[in-house]
Amino acid sequence: MRVYFDNAATTPLSKEVLDSMQPYFENKFGNPSAIHSYGRETRAAIEKSRKTIASILNCSAGEIFFTSGGTEANNMAIQSVINSLNVKNIITSPVEHHCVLHTTEAMEKYDKAKVYSLKVNNKGQIDLQELEKHLQEIEAPVLVSIMHANNEIASRNNLEGIGAVCKKHKAIFHSDTVQTMAHYRFDLQKLPIDLLSGSAHKFHGPKGIGFIYIRDTIKINPFIFGGSQERNMRAGTENVYGIVGLAKAMELNYAQLDETTNYIRNLKNYMIEKLRDEFPEVLFNGDLSDDSLYTVLNISFPYSENASMLLYNLDINAICVSSGSACTSGSEKGSHVLEAIGVGNDRVSIRFSFSKMNTKDEIDFTISKLKELIPVNASSSVST
Ligand SMILES: Cc1ncc(COP(=O)(O)O)c(C=O)c1O
């Protein structure tokens, strides 16, 4: 048995999604900008996909722009707002994904904007009062970029609350929703948010395709210059099969959202229970509550030789997990998220992340392997 518990890094492609893409690898290969029938066929597929996504999110199709994924969508949101709207101040948090963190850092480095980083609590969430205080003090216009759910520690921020504060102070609100898109419902007629992002490979769609939602009141300049694709906002021949697969994956996920959410949340809770029963020294990083991102569980063990080899030894035992953010795996640097919530170097953290394709049997198998790899110290006390 090979167990895949790294679904926050990427998910397996669903067979139905693959089937929906297949014709666009074969017969339906026209350039969507061409005026002949081949081109019209792929153009129609792109616009149908855009409408599907817009109808799921309750926004207009003209507010959806396809990108190469979440990283590009978040870069586009931040860089375009700074470059187009004379915004000189950004408020963000220290636990953002690197594609937000490093983009805001670059804006500051190149003297385009000043960056204010909010404090986060021990779960990784921002404080609305601190946000409001900053918005009262910082010169408008301000861009607020706060993620919906954290990819490492599962904590979720209150988008309605942040959006309301931003609206009150006329700040532009962007949220990195890459981990929650197709995992939670968004009603963009009600949610006071200006820009958000999605990435297909986080919900059983293909890699290399995503989208940005830009509320029609936000008028920004093109992000990539060239042809007139994506209504002049993002030039380049479209990733047609990716776009078709993205829309199909969104459709499939939202069609079964409640069942899937319950199923995966039960898996997470089952694993928490088993870990508590078997490992008195385990601690849980971030948020565990039913409000937390149900696909992610981050745990730690006290530092020991066995614990330090855990990721490697789990891999040898065919269990695939992550030490933190997938995008930094393989690098020597520790997690900026765990550091921000005060997890010390005296503990070894690992992230399990689940999808609807996982089972309780896989959790049982993983627990039995963990018991072999981290022998429990009988004298240790119970922790939460
Ligand atoms: C929270 C978050 N934002 C952005 C990204 C980047 O998305 P993509 O892989 O599509 O570039 C990721 C991927 O790990 C993520 O978890």
The ligand as an ORCA input file, in Angstrom:
! r2SCAN-3c Opt
* xyz 0 1
  C      -2.118     28.981      0.133
  C      -1.469     28.778     -1.202
  N      -1.369     29.822     -2.044
  C      -0.817     29.704     -3.252
  C      -0.287     28.498     -3.681
  C       0.339     28.420     -5.036
  O      -0.507     27.789     -5.967
  P       0.084     27.181     -7.326
  O       0.757     25.899     -6.962
  O      -1.121     26.948     -8.186
  O       0.987     28.186     -7.916
  C      -0.344     27.391     -2.831
  C       0.268     26.099     -3.220
  O       0.871     25.404     -2.432
  C      -0.970     27.526     -1.568
  O      -1.070     26.504     -0.720
*
